[in-house]
């Protein structure tokens, strides 16, 4: 093994089921597990199998390209979160393939534009969709006016009435931070935004005879916000789509580890690696499994919202410019320095004089971002 994720299985599953139970208690409905990207480091197939033990019958993936992996390993219906749009040529081709390879009744499309909706009006059979409202995220979605105009369109109404399009509800993807431009009022800005959309949605459905499901499909709300939605909005049907909190909420159950592959005590002044840089006097060079292929050394831009975060970002950038960077690997209680930038499958780490030297086969824990990590093996869930 080289770069692996060790899972404390019982602890991880206890958190999984406890979180699912909590979400169901505050929303009134089972959680919708989100299984997207790299499967939060655990793998999409593995999470799809784990989701089968939960109460719900619906899961979500990020894009149409992730459908096959989850449909193969799950019996649940699958929502594709990225909006369907025929103008995206590659995705349209993947949608065509999915429609011919899988039972279309298991697949639910997110629709966020009139172009996406219109492209489905003349098809045969039934297409299941969730309409998406444009929230303060300002990423995808109908504006309030656009949504009402779409539902008033005669061809859309005919397709819904005839059952060619089955609308399963309204999706709202909320920001992680509270919306900055939400008008003042009771509750959190996110709560007020959801309640405003729900008011528009329910009022529209009350005036139409179309067979539209009133469910709200929501992301990134707290338990208290979900409770408040039910308190203020009465019998609203809410489905919570949850990923990070569900799969990575107990980080103590997950340990990334790189295996020590080589150990080289070196004399002073020796230059090493592709870039031939020297290390500390009397240092030991460690080669450990885990490189750029695994996500080591790759990072997303920092939000740097606070002054302290900005100072840290500037300091880190200065060290990088000087050719020095801390690795995510820890040994003898401290995070250790890269000897040079990571390679595809390995990293070279300096240990200073006086530190206990690991043996080949020992493992170094690594603090990584799981959503950008790819492990050679996941131990504990297979």
N, C-alpha and C positions, 0 to 999 in steps of 0.2 A: 504494500500500500504506500501511497505517496502523500496525497492531501485528502483528508477524509473528514466527514462530519460524524461525530459520535452522538447518539441520541439516548438519553436516559428515558427509555420507552414509557415506563409506568407514569413517571412524573409528567412527561409530555402529553400523554393521552388523558391524564387526569385534568390538566389545564384545558385541553381541547374540549372535553365534554362539559367541564364546568363553565367555560366561556359560552358554549352553545346554549346551555341551560339558562344562563343569565340573560343572554340576548332574547331568548324566547320568552322569558318572564317579563321583560320590559316592552317588547313589541307585540306579544300575543301570538307570534308565528315563528316557525323554525328559522334558524339562520340560513343565509345563502352563502356557502363557502366560496370565496374567490380563489381560483387556481390558475394563476397567470404567470407569464414570464418564464423564469427558471424554476417555477414551483417553490419560490421562496427559499431556494437552496436545497430543498428536500426532493424536488422533482415532481412534475405534474402527475405522472402515472401513480406515484406513491400517494400523493395527496388525494387523488381521485378515489383510490381504494379506501383511504382513511375516511373520506367524506361519506362513504356508504354506511358507516356506523352511526352517523348522525340522523336526526329525525326528519330533515327536509328532503324534498324530492327535486330540488333545483340547485345547480351550482353555476358558477360563472367563470369564463375565461376572458383573456384580454383581447385576442384577435381571432379571426377565422382560421388562421394558420395553426392555432392551438387546439382546434376542435377535435381533431382525430385522436390525439393522445388521451384526452379526457373521455371522449365517447367510448373509446376502446376499453377503458378501465373503470367505467362507472355506468350504472343503469339510470342515472338521473337525467332529467332534462338539463340543457346547457344554454345559458345566456352568453352571447358574445357582446362584450362591453363596448368595443370599438364600433361606432355607428356604421351601418351598412350604407354604402354610397356607390352607385354604379359608375361614377366617374373615376373611381380608384380601380384601374384596370387589373392589377395583379390580384387584389382582393376579390374582385368580381369573378375572376377565373377560379379562385379557390372556393368561393361560394357555390359556383356552378358544380364543381367537383364534389363538394360536400353534399349538395342536394341529390346527387346521383348515387353516392356511396352510403348515405345514412338515412335513417327514418327522419323525414323532415319534421315530424311532430315532436321530436326531441330537441329541436334547435329553435332558439328564440333570438330574433334579431333586434338590435337597438336601432331605432330610427330617429335621426336628429335633424332631418332636412326634408323639404318638400320633394326634392329630387329623389331622395331615397324612397320616400313613400310612393311617389308616382310610378317608379320603376316596377313596383310590385302589384299594381292595380289590375293588370290584364292576365296575370298568371293563372294556371290551372291549380286546383287543389287549394289548400289553406296554408297561408304563411302566418306564423305567430310572431308578433312584434311587441316591443315596449317603446313607447314614445318618450323621448328625452327632452326635458326642459333645460334651457340655458340658465344656469345659476351664476352666482358671483364668481365661480371658477372662470367663466367666459372661455370655455374650451370648445364644447360641442353643445348642440341643443337648439330647439325652437325657442324663440322669444315668446312671451305671453301672447302677443298679437298673432304671431305666425302659427302658434298652436291652435288658437281659436279659428283662424282662417282655414287651416288644414282640415279641421273637423267639420267645417261648414261646406267644404268643397263637395259638389254633387257626385263626382266620380269616386272620391274617397268614401263618401257615405254609402254609395251603391256597393262598393267592394266590401265594406264592413258588414252591411246588411246581408249581402249574399254569402258571407262567410269566407270570401277569398282572403281577407285580412282579418286576423283575430287580434285585437288590441288587449294586451294583458295588464296594462296599467301605465303609469307615468314614472319615469326614472329621474332622480335628482342626485347629481354628484356634487357634494358640498366640499369646500376647501377645508384643509386641516386647521388653518387659523380661522378665527372668526371674521366674517366679512367686514371690510373696513367702511363700506359705503351704505350699510343697511341702516334705515331710519331708526331712531330711538323708539323704545317701547319695552313692554314686558318680555322677560325671557332673554335668551341669548340671541345674537344676530342670526346665527344659523337656524335656530328654532323659528324666528319670525319669518325668515325666508321660506322655510318649508311650509309654514302655516299659510303664508300668502299664496304660494303655488297651489296648496291643497284647496284653498277657498275657490280659486279660479277653476281648478279641475273638477271639484265636486259640483260647483254651480253649473258648469257646462254639461256634465253628465245628467244633472237633474232636469235639464231642458230638452234632452234628446231621448229617443227611443232606441238608439243604437246599442247593440250588445257589447258594451265596453266594460272591461274589468276596472273597478275604481282603485285598485291597489297602488300604493306608493312604494317604489323600489329605491331605497336610500343608502347612501354611503357616507361614512366619516362623521357620524353623530355619536355623542356620548350616551351612556345608559340613562342619565337624567334627562337628556333632550328627548330620547325616545319615549320616556315616561310622560314628559310634558306634552308631547304630540298627542298621545292618547287622552291625556287629561283635557286638553283644550279643543281637540278636534273630534271628540266623541268616538264613534265606531269606525274610524278610518282604519283601513287595512294596510299594514306596514310590513315590508320585508326588508331586512337589513342585510346588505352585502358586505361581508367582512373577510379580510385577508390577513394582513400583518398581525392584528391582534389575536386572531384565531391560531395561526400557525407558529408565530414567533413571539407570542406574548410572555412566555416563560423562558427567557434566554438561558437561565441556569440549567435547563434540560438539554441544551445544545452546546457542543464544544467542537470547534474547528481545530484540526491538528495537522501539522506537517511532520513527516517522518525525517529524521536525520539520516542523510544518505552518505555523507563523507565528513571527516573531521581532519583539519590540517593545522597543527601548531606551526607557526611561521616565525622566522627571525625578523628583527626590526628592519623596516624599509622595504620589504618585499612588495612588489606590485602584483595585483591579481585582477582576474576577470577580463572581459572584453575591452574595458576602458583603461586597464592597467593602473588602478588606483591603489595607493598604499593605505594600510590600516594602522591601528594603535600599536605602539611598541609592545612586544611580547604578546600580541594578540593571537587568537585562534580563529581560523576561518571555518565556518560551518556551512555545509551545503544541505539545504532542507527542501523537501518536496513542497511544491506550491509556487506557481509563477503566474504570468499574465494570462495563460490559458484558464487558470482557475479563478481569475479575478484579483489576484494579488497585485498591489501597486496601482490598481485602477480605482478611481473614486469619482463620485458625482460632485458637481460644484457645490460648495458650501453656501447655505443661505446667508450666513454672517449677519444675522439680524441684530445682535447686540454688539456693544463696543468690545467686549471681551472676545467674542467670536471673530471680529474683524482683526484684532491684534494677533490672535492665534493664526488666522489665515495669512497675514502678512509675514509673521515669523516663520511659518512653514514654507511659504514661498521663498524666503531668503535662504533657508537651509537647502531647499531643492536647487536653487540657483548655484549654490556653493558646492553642489555634488553630495550633499548629506541628506539622508532621509531615514526616518525611523520606519522599521518594518512593523508589520502587525504581529510578529512572533515574539513570544515571551519566554525567557529562560532565567531561572534563578530569581524569579520575582520581579524582573524588569523587562520592559520592552527594549528590543535590541536593534542596532543600526544595520541597515543594508550595507554591504560592501560595494554594491553598485545596483543599478536598477534591475528589477527581477527579469529573469529569462522566461521563456514560454512555460516551462514545467518546473523550474527550480528557482530558489532564491539563495543568494550567498550572504551570510550574516557574520558580522564580527562579534567576537566575545573578547572583552578586555582581560588583561592579566589578573589573576586572582579569582576568576569565576570558575566554579566547578564545570568541567568540560563534559558534555553529553557523549554518550556512546552511539555508534551507528545502530539504528533501530529504535532509539529513543524518540519521543514525540515532543514537539514544541507547540503549545497552545497558540492560537492566532485569533485576534479580535478582528472580525471581518464583517462586511455588510452582506448579509445572506442573499439579498435580492440581486447582487452582482457576482455571486460566488458560484463556481461549478466544482463539485467534489468528485474525486475518483470513485468514492464509495460512501454510502450512508449506512452506518452501522447501528443496528438496533431496531429498524422498522421493517427490514426484509424478512 
